[in-house]
Amino acid sequence: MLNNDRFAGQMLAGPGTTAMPLDLYRSGDHFVLHCDLAGADPGSVHVGVDNRVLTIRAERSPRTDDDLQWVRRERLTGTFERRITVGDGLDLDAITAPGRTAC
């Protein structure tokens, strides 16, 4: 049983879930989404809505310094994307991304 639990944990911890974790909550009459984009290239961050699907996309480039000798490299690189279906009762024109920053 322990091996099955460990295998399930590995499946759930793939890049789709850990590369861009998010929190979504309601505050009064607004929904607020916070998404971790640590290390993403600021110019690569895209937030958009199409056919009631909110898409958040960002790129994290690998370090390419010639003088580096990697001892351990765990941070994922590439394009990361999350999609969230927006409910019918929400105003798509009111969606904003004021805190759209990457660090």
ABEGO torsion letter per residue (X at the ends): XAAAAAAAAAAAABAAAAABBBBBBBBEABBBBBBBABGBBAAABBBBBBGGBBBBBBBBBBBABAABBBABBABBBEBBBBBBBBBAABBAAABBBAABBBX
